[in-house]
């Protein structure tokens, strides 16, 4: 028996950063995002011995452990070790493979999505009764608290639920509101949107540290920007539900301007140049997906300007990535060997 799982990566449209403590604890956060057909994959092959073999297909790294070994989070296979430590209940050995369609630091939530995929494969193997909220919460606990990787909550819930979601964060309480958006609106949004890899990844933890420090110290510009980003998510949700996509694009632009006020690490001259040139070529709005600093940039433009914007971004070193929106969240399945 071979057990597989896959969880979708996400585009963060609005409100990113308001799902990070302590802002979400003090003021409550709101995020709008949607999953796409790029995934984190995990595969588990049970064995009869007492060994655990973990292989990252992306980085060509293999690590071997004993089933009764005490795991230490030392930067080697930490995501897998965190899930194994929490969920492995028997003494059987296994081989575990991981693979992602996007690198860590891409701004698509790849690390959190991988944790969800890993939780999914163990849930399927050991028949653990977990719902979507349970999976997302467990993935958050493993990544943020057990391993100590800094960040918010939206990525785990996006990967578990899938689709277009408006998410509310109030301390420990999380409410996921799936959005029923007309297929015509989704088609138009997809046709008019570009996803561009900027050519560099970044360490989101450093950006988040800066954002949190600015909030805790009471920096006025940061707090006002975060309040506006929360409202931006609400406004963008309304634009999507009513099919006002030009307004959606304008709100992307507004959100990006506010996002940059949260920390001086969110943008850089190369990102600013790419964004400014996209606007000059006819784009209505856009932003970096995720914490900022690099990774993927999403751009909204009318269909007849799309090719011109794409050409301009590619001349600056960007790579246009084809994508579609994905309605499904975490999926698991079994196959015979």
C-alpha positions as CSV (number, residue, x, y, z in Angstrom):
1,X,0.0,0.0,0.0
2,X,1.2,3.5,-0.9
3,X,-0.6,6.5,0.7
4,X,-0.5,9.9,-1.1
5,X,-1.7,13.4,-0.1
6,X,-1.7,16.8,-1.8
7,X,-2.7,20.2,-0.5
8,X,-3.1,23.4,-2.6
9,X,-0.9,26.5,-2.3
10,X,-2.7,29.8,-2.0
11,X,-2.8,33.4,-3.3
12,X,-3.2,35.9,-0.5
13,X,-5.4,38.7,-1.9
14,X,-6.0,40.9,1.2
15,X,-5.5,41.1,4.9
16,X,-2.2,39.2,5.1
17,X,-0.4,40.0,8.4
18,X,-3.6,40.6,10.3
19,X,-3.7,36.8,11.0
20,X,-0.4,37.1,12.9
21,X,-0.3,37.4,16.7
22,X,-0.4,39.8,18.6
23,X,-2.5,41.9,16.1
24,X,-5.0,39.1,15.7
25,X,-5.3,38.6,19.4
26,X,-5.8,42.3,20.2
27,X,-7.8,43.6,17.3
28,X,-8.9,40.5,15.3
29,X,-7.7,39.8,11.8
30,X,-9.4,39.2,8.4
31,X,-7.9,37.6,5.4
32,X,-9.1,36.9,1.8
33,X,-7.4,34.2,-0.2
34,X,-7.9,31.5,-2.8
35,X,-6.1,28.2,-3.5
36,X,-4.5,27.4,-6.9
37,X,-3.5,24.3,-8.8
38,X,0.0,24.2,-7.3
39,X,0.5,21.7,-4.5
40,X,2.6,20.3,-1.7
41,X,2.7,16.5,-1.9
42,X,3.5,13.8,0.7
43,X,3.7,10.0,0.1
44,X,4.1,7.4,2.8
45,X,5.1,3.8,2.2
46,X,4.8,1.5,5.3
47,X,7.6,-0.9,6.0
48,X,8.1,-3.9,8.3
49,X,11.4,-2.7,9.9
50,X,12.0,-0.1,12.6
51,X,13.5,2.6,10.4
52,X,12.1,5.9,9.2
53,X,13.4,7.2,5.9
54,X,12.5,10.7,4.8
55,X,13.3,12.0,1.3
56,X,12.9,15.5,-0.1
57,X,12.4,15.1,-3.8
58,X,12.9,18.9,-4.3
59,X,16.3,19.1,-2.6
60,X,17.5,15.6,-3.1
61,X,18.0,15.1,0.6
62,X,17.6,11.8,2.4
63,X,17.5,11.4,6.2
64,X,17.3,8.2,8.2
65,X,16.0,7.7,11.7
66,X,14.9,5.0,14.1
67,X,11.2,4.7,15.0
68,X,11.9,5.3,18.7
69,X,14.3,8.1,18.1
70,X,13.8,11.4,19.9
71,X,13.5,14.1,17.3
72,X,15.4,17.4,17.6
73,X,14.4,20.4,15.5
74,X,17.7,21.3,14.0
75,X,16.8,22.5,10.5
76,X,16.9,19.0,8.9
77,X,13.4,17.7,7.8
78,X,11.8,19.7,10.7
79,X,8.4,19.8,9.1
80,X,8.2,16.1,8.7
81,X,9.7,15.4,12.1
82,X,7.1,17.8,13.7
83,X,4.2,15.8,12.2
84,X,5.7,12.4,13.0
85,X,6.3,13.4,16.6
86,X,2.7,14.5,17.0
87,X,0.9,11.8,14.9
88,X,2.9,8.6,14.8
89,X,1.1,6.1,17.1
90,X,2.6,2.7,16.2
91,X,6.1,1.2,16.0
92,X,6.1,0.4,12.3
93,X,8.8,1.9,10.0
94,X,8.0,3.8,6.8
95,X,9.4,5.8,4.0
96,X,8.2,9.3,3.6
97,X,8.6,11.4,0.4
98,X,7.9,15.2,0.1
99,X,7.6,17.4,-3.0
100,X,6.3,20.9,-3.6
101,X,5.4,22.9,-6.7
102,X,6.9,26.0,-5.2
103,X,10.0,26.6,-3.1
104,X,9.9,27.7,0.5
105,X,9.9,31.5,0.7
106,X,7.8,31.8,-2.5
107,X,4.9,33.7,-0.8
108,X,2.4,30.9,-1.6
109,X,2.3,29.4,1.8
110,X,4.4,26.4,0.8
111,X,5.8,25.4,4.2
112,X,2.5,25.5,5.9
113,X,0.9,23.7,3.0
114,X,3.5,21.0,3.3
115,X,2.6,20.5,7.0
116,X,-1.0,20.1,6.0
117,X,-0.1,17.5,3.3
118,X,2.0,15.6,5.9
119,X,-0.8,15.7,8.5
120,X,-3.1,14.4,5.7
121,X,-0.9,11.4,4.8
122,X,-0.6,10.3,8.5
123,X,-4.4,10.9,9.0
124,X,-5.0,8.5,6.1
125,X,-2.5,5.9,7.2
126,X,-3.6,5.7,10.8
127,X,-7.3,6.5,10.1
128,X,-7.3,9.5,12.5
129,X,-10.7,11.2,12.6
130,X,-9.8,14.8,11.8
131,X,-12.0,17.4,10.1
132,X,-10.8,20.4,8.1
133,X,-10.6,22.7,11.2
134,X,-8.8,20.0,13.2
135,X,-6.2,19.5,10.4
136,X,-5.5,23.2,10.0
137,X,-5.3,23.8,13.7
138,X,-3.0,20.9,14.2
139,X,-0.8,22.0,11.4
140,X,-0.6,25.5,12.9
141,X,0.3,24.0,16.3
142,X,3.1,21.8,14.8
143,X,4.6,24.5,12.7
144,X,4.3,27.6,14.9
145,X,4.5,26.2,18.4
146,X,6.3,22.8,18.3
147,X,8.9,23.7,15.6
148,X,8.9,27.5,16.3
149,X,8.5,28.8,12.8
150,X,7.0,32.3,12.9
151,X,4.0,33.3,10.9
152,X,0.2,33.5,10.8
153,X,-2.7,31.1,10.5
154,X,-4.2,31.7,7.0
155,X,-1.9,29.3,5.1
156,X,-2.9,26.1,7.1
157,X,-6.6,26.9,6.8
158,X,-6.4,27.7,3.1
159,X,-4.6,24.4,2.4
160,X,-7.1,22.3,4.5
161,X,-10.3,23.9,3.1
162,X,-9.4,25.0,-0.4
163,X,-11.3,27.4,-2.6
164,X,-12.0,31.1,-2.1
165,X,-12.3,31.9,1.6
166,X,-12.8,34.9,3.8
167,X,-11.2,34.1,7.1
168,X,-11.7,35.7,10.5
169,X,-9.1,35.4,13.3
170,X,-9.9,36.4,16.9
171,X,-7.4,35.0,19.3
172,X,-7.7,31.2,19.3
173,X,-11.0,31.4,17.4
174,X,-10.9,31.0,13.6
175,X,-13.9,31.2,11.4
176,X,-13.7,30.1,7.7
177,X,-16.3,31.6,5.4
178,X,-16.3,29.8,2.0
179,X,-17.3,32.2,-0.7
180,X,-19.8,31.2,-3.4
181,X,-18.5,33.2,-6.4
182,X,-20.1,32.9,-9.8
183,X,-18.1,30.8,-12.3
184,X,-18.2,33.7,-14.8
185,X,-16.5,35.9,-12.2
186,X,-13.8,33.2,-11.4
187,X,-13.1,32.7,-15.2
188,X,-12.8,36.5,-15.7
189,X,-10.6,36.9,-12.7
190,X,-8.3,34.0,-13.8
191,X,-8.2,35.4,-17.4
192,X,-7.2,38.9,-16.2
193,X,-4.7,37.9,-13.6
194,X,-1.0,37.2,-14.0
195,X,1.2,35.3,-11.5
196,X,4.8,36.3,-11.8
197,X,7.8,34.8,-10.0
198,X,10.1,37.6,-9.1
199,X,13.2,35.5,-9.2
200,X,14.0,35.4,-5.5
201,X,12.7,33.8,-2.3
202,X,12.9,35.4,1.1
203,X,12.8,34.5,4.8
204,X,9.3,35.5,5.9
205,X,10.3,35.2,9.6
206,X,12.5,38.3,9.5
207,X,9.7,40.3,7.8
208,X,7.2,39.1,10.4
209,X,9.6,39.9,13.3
210,X,9.8,43.5,11.9
211,X,6.0,43.8,11.5
212,X,5.4,42.5,15.1
213,X,8.0,44.7,16.5
214,X,6.5,47.8,14.9
215,X,3.0,46.8,16.2
216,X,4.1,46.1,19.7
217,X,6.1,49.3,19.9
218,X,3.0,51.2,18.9
219,X,4.3,52.5,15.5
220,X,1.4,54.6,14.2
221,X,1.9,54.0,10.5
222,X,2.1,50.2,11.0
223,X,-1.1,50.0,13.1
224,X,-3.1,52.2,10.8
225,X,-1.9,50.2,7.8
226,X,-2.9,46.9,9.4
227,X,-6.4,48.3,10.3
228,X,-6.8,49.4,6.7
229,X,-5.6,45.9,5.4
230,X,-8.3,44.3,7.5
231,X,-10.9,46.5,6.0
232,X,-9.3,45.9,2.6
233,X,-10.1,42.2,2.9
234,X,-13.8,43.0,3.7
235,X,-14.0,45.4,0.7
236,X,-12.3,42.9,-1.6
237,X,-14.7,40.1,-0.5
238,X,-17.6,42.3,-1.4
239,X,-16.1,43.2,-4.8
240,X,-15.6,39.5,-5.7
241,X,-19.1,38.4,-4.6
242,X,-20.7,41.2,-6.6
243,X,-18.4,40.7,-9.7
244,X,-16.8,44.1,-9.6
245,X,-13.4,43.0,-10.7
246,X,-12.0,46.4,-11.8
247,X,-12.7,47.4,-8.2
248,X,-11.0,44.2,-7.1
249,X,-7.8,45.3,-9.0
250,X,-7.9,48.7,-7.5
251,X,-8.2,47.2,-4.0
252,X,-5.2,45.0,-4.7
253,X,-3.2,48.2,-5.4
254,X,-4.5,49.9,-2.3
255,X,-3.7,46.9,-0.2
256,X,-0.1,46.8,-1.5
257,X,0.4,50.4,-0.7
258,X,-0.7,49.7,2.9
259,X,1.2,46.5,3.2
260,X,4.5,48.3,2.5
261,X,3.9,50.6,5.5
262,X,4.0,47.6,7.9
263,X,7.7,47.0,7.5
264,X,10.6,48.4,5.4
265,X,11.5,44.7,4.5
266,X,8.2,44.0,2.6
267,X,9.4,45.6,-0.7
268,X,12.8,46.4,-2.3
269,X,13.9,48.4,-5.4
270,X,13.6,45.4,-7.7
271,X,10.1,44.6,-6.7
272,X,9.1,48.3,-6.8
273,X,10.5,48.5,-10.4
274,X,8.6,45.4,-11.5
275,X,5.4,46.7,-10.0
276,X,5.7,50.2,-11.4
277,X,6.5,49.0,-14.9
278,X,3.4,46.7,-14.7
279,X,1.2,49.6,-13.9
280,X,2.8,51.7,-16.7
281,X,2.0,48.8,-19.1
282,X,-1.7,48.9,-18.2
283,X,-2.1,46.9,-15.0
284,X,-4.8,48.0,-12.6
285,X,-3.2,46.7,-9.4
286,X,-1.3,43.9,-7.8
287,X,0.8,42.8,-4.8
288,X,3.3,40.4,-3.6
289,X,1.7,37.2,-2.2
290,X,2.6,36.4,1.3
291,X,4.8,38.3,3.8
292,X,6.6,40.2,1.0
293,X,10.3,40.6,0.2
294,X,10.2,38.4,-2.9
295,X,8.5,35.3,-4.2
296,X,5.4,35.6,-6.4
297,X,3.7,38.8,-7.5
298,X,0.1,38.8,-8.6
299,X,-1.1,41.4,-11.1
300,X,-4.6,42.2,-12.2
301,X,-5.2,43.8,-15.6
302,X,-7.8,44.0,-18.4
303,X,-7.5,41.1,-20.9
304,X,-6.3,43.3,-23.7
305,X,-3.4,44.6,-21.6
306,X,-2.4,41.3,-20.1
307,X,0.2,40.4,-22.8
308,X,1.8,43.8,-22.6
309,X,2.1,43.6,-18.9
310,X,3.6,40.0,-19.1
311,X,6.2,41.2,-21.7
312,X,7.3,44.0,-19.5
313,X,7.6,41.8,-16.4
314,X,9.6,39.2,-18.3
315,X,12.0,41.8,-19.6
316,X,12.7,42.7,-16.0
317,X,13.5,39.0,-15.2
318,X,10.1,37.9,-14.0
319,X,8.7,34.5,-14.9
320,X,5.0,34.2,-15.8
321,X,3.5,31.1,-14.3
322,X,0.3,29.5,-15.6
323,X,-2.3,28.7,-12.9
324,X,-5.9,27.9,-12.3
325,X,-8.0,28.3,-9.1
326,X,-8.5,25.1,-7.1
327,X,-11.8,24.5,-5.3
328,X,-10.6,21.5,-3.3
329,X,-8.5,21.5,-0.2
330,X,-6.4,18.6,1.2
331,X,-6.9,15.3,-0.7
332,X,-5.6,11.9,0.4
333,X,-5.7,8.5,-1.4
334,X,-4.3,5.0,-1.3
335,X,-2.8,2.9,-4.1
336,X,-1.6,-0.7,-4.2
337,X,2.2,-1.1,-4.5
